[in-house]
Amino acid sequence: MMTLFGYWRSSASYRVRIALALKGIDVNHVTVNLRDGLQKDAEHLLRNPQGFVPVLVIEDGTQLTQSMAILDYLDRKFPNPALLPEDPIFRSKLLAASLVIATDIHPIQNLSVLKYIRAEHGQDDGGVKNWAQHWISNGFTALEKTAQQYETPFLMTEVPSLFECCLIPQVYNARRFDVDMDQFPKLSAIDAACQEHSSFIAALPEHQADAP
């Protein structure tokens, strides 16, 4: 059985948990407590020199890092249900929307960045919150315009895809930072549809064994 090293509130770990649940894959879960700094522990740095989660250790001991790369591995190794379509244009559009979250929004409002702007740039709780709100809202504004072009319950699709694996953890973070999701009715509707789906329910942060 594969082992997923992650953390209950890590957005990137959350993405992978959703994909695993959608594909019906059971894994061992091992906690790397980010609040306690265990991601910088020597043992974890052997798994991922960046000191990030998640890390997926597959059956032969190979260690896979970076959530989007892990999702790509899972989709190729376990192709049903697919996270991305075969059609190259459709695939590119879904991947582009997913990367707005994974590469543009998430990296600049994750824990390590917020700690840095607090420690090195003197930002208090309000400043940190404003920073996170700005970048989440900026990305969501673009994604809302994209989502409004489609009548499907999920982005461009009738079933959850790679995009929802990325979106739902980011909406969870948006609510933590008090982003007004009423600005984004289509994204909110997609989130609501996912919250009725058993795979997304199982992947919720508060449903993880390491949640406080």
Secondary structure, DSSP 4 states (H G I P E B T S, - for coil): --EEEE-TT-HHHHHHHHHHHHTT---EEEE--TTTTGGGSHHHHHH-TT--S-EEE-TTS-EEESHHHHHHHHHHHS-SS-SS-SSHHHHHHHHHHHHIIIIIIGGGSSHHHHHHHHHHH---HHHHHHHHHHHHHHHHHHHHHHHTT--SSBTTBSS--HHHHHHHHHHHHHHHTT--GGG-HHHHHHHHHHHTSHHHHHH-GGGSTT--
